[in-house]
Amino acid sequence: MAQVGVTSVGVIGLGKMGLPIAQNLMGRGFTVTGYRRSGSPALEQAGGTVASSPAEVAASADVLLSILPGAEDVEEVICGPSGTLSALRPGTIHIEMSTIDVDRKARLRDLVRANGGDLLDCPISGSPGMVAPRLATTFASGDQVSVSTVSTVLDAVSGPWVYTGAFGTGARMKYIANMLLAVHTVAAAEAMALARLSGLDLGLVQKTLDNSIASSAIWKQRGPVMAERRWSPAPGPIHTLHPILEQIEDHAAQVSLSAPVFAAAKEAFDKALADGWGHLDIASVHDQVSGVSDLDEEP
C-alpha cells in the first residue's frame, strides 16, 4: 500500500528500467504520471498517465523518480526550460536513480534544495529483466529523513533496497557492484572459452561448476549464453555498462587504487565497444577474449 501522504509518483525515463519500475509502483497502489521524450503507450496501457514534460510531472506528483542514460539527460530534466525545478512542489523528494558522476548529481541536489525539495542518490543494481520480478537492488543515499519519507516508494520500486549513508554512497556502492560484474563476466568468458578450446562438453562444465566454490551469479546466468554464443537480444548491453566502468576507473584513480584485475576486464569491454559491439550483451566479451578465428563472426 502507498504510504499515507505519498500517493502519487512521477517517473521520468520510461525505458527498459523505468517502465517496469512504474508498473511495480502502480502494482503497489501508487498513481503514476510518467514522461519520456518519445512517449510511452505502454505506460498508458498499464494504467498510468503520460505527461508532456518533466515540469508537468513535477506539478502533479508527491514524489519524483528519474532513471536516465546520462548526466546531461538528468540535468536537462531538472534544469531545462520545461524541467522539474520550474514546477517543483514544496517538500518534494526526488529519487534520482541514474548512475552518473556524484559531484554533478550533488550540484543538482543543491539546486533542488534551494527550490524547497530534496534529491536522493539511489542507483539501482540489476538488469532490466530483474526489475519486474523484484530481484534488483536499490542503493539509497542522502538525507536519512528524506529516505525514510519515501521508504514505501523504494519498497515498491523493485525488490530489496539498502540505505548506504550520506549522499553519493549509493553511487559508490553501485561502482563496487559493477566492478565485480565486469570482472566476473570476463573471468567467466575466459573459463568458457578455455572449456570450448579444450574440447569439453560445455553443458557438463556448466552443470558441474554451477554450485561449486568456483561458481558465481554471472557464471550461472551468462555461462549458458556464452556456451551458445547468444548475444542478442541483450538483457545487459555493453553500451549500458561501459559508461559506469569509466566512472569506476575515474573513482579508483581519485582514491589512488591500483586495480589491475578491473583494468584488464575494462580493456576487454573497451575493445568490444570500439569494435561496434555495444548493442550486444555483456556475455559477448567471450568472443573478445577467446582469440579464436571461427568465433569472430556474430552468431
C-alpha positions as CSV (number, residue, x, y, z in Angstrom):
1,M,0.0,0.0,0.0
2,A,1.1,3.6,-0.7
3,Q,2.4,5.4,2.4
4,V,0.0,7.9,4.0
5,G,0.7,11.3,2.4
6,V,2.5,9.8,-0.6
7,T,0.0,8.6,-3.1
8,S,1.5,9.7,-6.5
9,V,4.9,9.2,-8.1
10,G,6.2,10.9,-11.2
11,V,8.5,8.6,-13.2
12,I,10.9,10.4,-15.6
13,G,12.6,8.0,-18.0
14,L,10.3,5.1,-19.1
15,G,12.9,2.9,-20.8
16,K,13.9,-0.7,-20.1
17,M,14.3,0.1,-16.4
18,G,11.9,2.9,-15.8
19,L,8.8,1.3,-17.3
20,P,8.8,-1.8,-15.1
21,I,9.6,0.4,-12.1
22,A,6.5,2.4,-13.0
23,Q,4.5,-0.7,-13.3
24,N,5.7,-2.0,-10.0
25,L,4.7,1.3,-8.3
26,M,1.2,1.0,-9.8
27,G,1.0,-2.6,-8.5
28,R,1.6,-1.3,-5.0
29,G,-1.2,1.3,-5.2
30,F,0.6,4.4,-6.3
31,T,-0.8,6.7,-9.0
32,V,1.9,7.2,-11.6
33,T,2.5,10.0,-14.1
34,G,5.4,9.5,-16.4
35,Y,7.4,11.2,-19.0
36,R,9.5,10.0,-21.9
37,R,10.6,12.2,-24.8
38,S,9.3,9.6,-27.3
39,G,6.1,9.0,-25.4
40,S,5.0,5.8,-23.7
41,P,1.9,4.0,-24.9
42,A,2.9,1.1,-22.6
43,L,2.5,3.2,-19.5
44,E,-0.9,4.3,-20.6
45,Q,-1.9,0.7,-21.3
46,A,-0.8,-0.2,-17.8
47,G,-3.0,2.5,-16.3
48,G,-0.5,5.4,-15.9
49,T,-0.7,8.9,-17.2
50,V,1.8,10.3,-19.7
51,A,2.9,13.9,-19.2
52,S,4.1,16.3,-21.9
53,S,7.1,17.5,-19.9
54,P,9.1,16.9,-16.7
55,A,7.5,20.1,-15.3
56,E,4.1,18.6,-15.8
57,V,5.2,15.5,-13.9
58,A,6.6,17.7,-11.0
59,A,3.4,19.6,-10.8
60,S,1.3,16.5,-10.2
61,A,3.4,14.1,-8.2
62,D,4.1,13.8,-4.5
63,V,7.5,12.1,-5.2
64,L,9.7,12.3,-8.3
65,L,11.8,9.4,-9.6
66,S,14.1,9.6,-12.5
67,I,16.3,6.9,-14.2
68,L,18.1,8.2,-17.3
69,P,21.1,7.3,-19.5
70,G,23.5,10.1,-18.7
71,A,24.3,13.2,-16.7
72,E,23.2,15.6,-19.5
73,D,19.8,13.9,-19.6
74,V,19.4,14.3,-15.8
75,E,20.4,17.9,-15.9
76,E,18.0,18.7,-18.8
77,V,15.1,17.0,-16.9
78,I,15.8,19.0,-13.8
79,C,17.1,22.3,-15.0
80,G,15.9,22.6,-18.6
81,P,13.2,25.0,-19.8
82,S,10.5,22.5,-19.0
83,G,12.4,20.9,-16.2
84,T,11.1,19.8,-12.8
85,L,12.5,22.9,-11.0
86,S,10.1,25.1,-12.9
87,A,7.1,23.4,-11.2
88,L,8.6,21.8,-8.1
89,R,6.1,21.5,-5.2
90,P,7.5,22.4,-1.8
91,G,8.8,19.4,0.1
92,T,9.0,17.2,-3.0
93,I,11.6,14.5,-2.7
94,H,13.3,13.4,-6.0
95,I,14.6,9.8,-6.1
96,E,17.4,10.0,-8.7
97,M,18.3,6.5,-9.8
98,S,20.7,7.2,-12.7
99,T,24.3,6.2,-12.3
100,I,26.2,9.4,-13.0
101,D,29.1,11.4,-11.6
102,V,28.4,12.0,-7.9
103,D,29.7,15.6,-7.9
104,R,27.3,16.5,-10.8
105,K,24.4,14.9,-9.1
106,A,25.3,16.7,-5.8
107,R,25.1,20.0,-7.6
108,L,21.6,19.1,-8.8
109,R,20.6,18.1,-5.2
110,D,21.7,21.6,-4.1
111,L,19.6,23.2,-6.8
112,V,16.6,21.1,-5.7
113,R,17.1,22.0,-2.1
114,A,17.3,25.7,-3.0
115,N,13.9,25.3,-4.6
116,G,12.3,23.7,-1.5
117,G,12.8,20.0,-2.2
118,D,15.4,17.3,-1.8
119,L,17.2,14.9,-4.1
120,L,18.5,11.5,-3.2
121,D,21.2,9.4,-4.9
122,C,19.6,6.0,-5.4
123,P,21.1,3.9,-8.2
124,I,19.7,0.5,-8.9
125,S,21.7,-2.6,-9.4
126,G,20.4,-5.3,-11.8
127,S,19.4,-5.9,-15.4
128,P,16.0,-4.8,-16.8
129,G,14.7,-8.4,-16.5
130,M,15.3,-8.3,-12.8
131,V,13.1,-5.3,-12.1
132,A,9.6,-6.6,-12.7
133,P,10.1,-9.8,-10.5
134,R,11.6,-7.5,-7.8
135,L,15.1,-9.0,-7.9
136,A,17.1,-5.8,-8.4
137,T,18.6,-3.9,-5.5
138,T,18.4,-0.1,-4.9
139,F,21.2,1.7,-3.1
140,A,19.6,4.7,-1.4
141,S,21.8,7.5,-0.1
142,G,21.2,11.1,1.1
143,D,19.3,12.7,3.9
144,Q,18.1,9.9,6.1
145,V,14.8,11.7,6.9
146,S,14.1,12.1,3.2
147,V,14.9,8.4,2.6
148,S,12.5,7.4,5.4
149,T,9.8,9.6,3.9
150,V,9.9,7.8,0.6
151,S,10.6,4.3,2.1
152,T,7.4,2.7,0.7
153,V,8.1,4.1,-2.7
154,L,11.6,2.4,-2.5
155,D,9.8,-0.7,-1.3
156,A,7.7,-0.7,-4.4
157,V,10.4,0.1,-6.9
158,S,12.0,-3.3,-7.3
159,G,12.8,-5.8,-4.6
160,P,15.3,-5.0,-1.8
161,W,16.9,-1.7,-1.1
162,V,19.5,-0.6,1.4
163,Y,20.3,2.8,3.0
164,T,24.0,3.2,2.3
165,G,24.5,6.5,4.1
166,A,25.5,10.0,3.1
167,F,24.7,11.3,-0.4
168,G,26.8,9.6,-3.0
169,T,27.5,6.4,-1.1
170,G,24.7,4.8,-3.2
171,A,26.8,5.5,-6.4
172,R,29.9,4.3,-4.7
173,M,28.1,1.0,-3.8
174,K,27.0,0.7,-7.4
175,Y,30.6,1.1,-8.5
176,I,31.6,-1.9,-6.3
177,A,28.8,-4.0,-7.7
178,N,29.6,-3.1,-11.3
179,M,33.3,-3.6,-10.8
180,L,32.6,-7.1,-9.7
181,L,30.1,-7.6,-12.6
182,A,32.8,-6.6,-15.1
183,V,35.5,-8.8,-13.6
184,H,33.2,-11.8,-13.1
185,T,31.9,-11.5,-16.7
186,V,35.4,-11.6,-18.2
187,A,36.5,-14.4,-15.8
188,A,33.5,-16.5,-16.9
189,A,34.2,-15.7,-20.5
190,E,37.8,-16.8,-20.3
191,A,36.7,-20.0,-18.4
192,M,34.1,-20.9,-21.0
193,A,36.5,-20.1,-23.9
194,L,39.1,-22.4,-22.3
195,A,36.5,-25.2,-21.9
196,R,35.5,-24.8,-25.5
197,L,39.1,-24.9,-26.8
198,S,39.8,-27.9,-24.6
199,G,37.0,-29.9,-26.3
200,L,35.0,-30.3,-23.2
201,D,31.2,-30.7,-23.1
202,L,30.1,-27.2,-22.3
203,G,26.8,-28.3,-20.8
204,L,28.6,-30.6,-18.5
205,V,31.1,-27.9,-17.5
206,Q,28.3,-25.6,-16.7
207,K,26.3,-28.1,-14.6
208,T,29.4,-29.3,-12.7
209,L,30.6,-25.9,-11.7
210,D,27.2,-24.2,-11.1
211,N,27.1,-25.0,-7.4
212,S,30.8,-25.3,-6.8
213,I,33.1,-22.9,-5.0
214,A,34.3,-21.7,-8.4
215,S,30.8,-20.5,-9.4
216,S,29.3,-17.0,-9.4
217,A,26.0,-15.5,-10.3
218,I,27.4,-14.4,-13.6
219,W,28.7,-17.9,-14.4
220,K,25.2,-19.2,-13.7
221,Q,23.4,-16.5,-15.7
222,R,25.7,-15.8,-18.5
223,G,27.6,-19.2,-18.8
224,P,24.8,-20.8,-20.9
225,V,24.7,-17.6,-23.1
226,M,28.4,-17.8,-23.7
227,A,28.2,-21.6,-24.4
228,E,25.6,-20.9,-27.1
229,R,27.1,-17.5,-28.2
230,R,23.7,-16.0,-28.0
231,W,24.4,-12.2,-27.7
232,S,21.1,-10.7,-28.9
233,P,18.6,-9.7,-27.7
234,A,20.8,-8.3,-25.0
235,P,19.4,-8.2,-21.4
236,G,22.5,-6.2,-20.5
237,P,24.1,-4.5,-23.5
238,I,27.7,-3.4,-23.3
239,H,26.9,0.3,-24.2
240,T,24.9,0.5,-20.9
241,L,27.6,-0.9,-18.7
242,H,30.6,0.9,-20.3
243,P,29.9,4.4,-19.0
244,I,29.8,3.1,-15.5
245,L,33.1,1.4,-16.0
246,E,34.5,4.7,-17.0
247,Q,33.2,6.2,-13.8
248,I,34.7,3.4,-11.7
249,E,38.1,3.9,-13.4
250,D,38.0,7.6,-12.6
251,H,36.9,7.0,-9.0
252,A,39.6,4.4,-8.5
253,A,42.2,6.9,-9.7
254,Q,40.8,9.6,-7.3
255,V,41.3,7.3,-4.3
256,S,44.7,6.1,-5.6
257,L,43.6,2.4,-6.0
258,S,45.6,0.3,-8.4
259,A,43.1,-2.2,-9.8
260,P,44.9,-4.4,-12.3
261,V,42.2,-7.1,-12.5
262,F,39.5,-4.5,-13.1
263,A,41.7,-2.7,-15.6
264,A,42.1,-5.9,-17.6
265,A,38.4,-6.5,-17.6
266,K,37.7,-3.0,-18.7
267,E,40.2,-3.3,-21.5
268,A,38.1,-6.2,-22.9
269,F,34.9,-4.1,-22.8
270,D,36.8,-1.1,-24.3
271,K,37.7,-3.3,-27.3
272,A,34.2,-4.6,-27.6
273,L,32.8,-1.1,-27.7
274,A,35.4,0.0,-30.2
275,D,34.6,-3.0,-32.4
276,G,31.0,-1.9,-32.6
277,W,29.6,-4.5,-30.2
278,G,27.9,-2.0,-27.8
279,H,24.5,-3.3,-28.7
280,L,25.4,-6.9,-27.8
281,D,25.1,-8.5,-24.3
282,I,28.0,-8.2,-21.9
283,A,28.4,-12.0,-22.3
284,S,29.7,-11.4,-25.9
285,V,33.1,-10.4,-24.3
286,H,33.6,-14.2,-24.5
287,D,34.5,-13.7,-28.2
288,Q,36.7,-10.8,-27.4
289,V,38.9,-12.8,-25.0
290,S,38.8,-16.1,-27.0
291,G,41.0,-15.1,-29.8
292,V,39.7,-17.9,-32.0
293,S,39.1,-17.1,-35.6
294,D,35.9,-19.2,-36.0
295,L,34.3,-17.1,-33.2
296,D,34.9,-13.8,-35.0
297,E,31.5,-13.7,-36.8
298,E,28.5,-12.6,-34.8
299,P,26.1,-15.6,-34.5
